[in-house]
Amino acid sequence: MRQHEFYKTKLRYETDSLDLSESLSNGGDVIVIDARAPDAYEIEHIPTAINIPQRIMTSDTNRGRVNRATLLQVFGVNK
């Protein structure tokens, strides 16, 4: 695969904070998952975000809360 094709394909599935802001403003089908600890989530979080802490995140904890056809944005703190 040529470099151009590789990045074109990769970027099709990646997004940034500006893309997220536009999607939320336009009513896009986006679920924002805040993967931080519940206390950090309670202090401040992106409007409409749901809290699923990374330590407990599994396919079982996501079942019923996450639609596979919906774009997911997962945020957390990198320590």
Secondary structure, DSSP 8 states (H G I E B T S, - for coil): --HHHHHHHHHHT---HHHHHHHHHTT-SEEEEE-S-HHHHHH---TT-EE--GGG--HHHHTTT--TTSEEEEE----
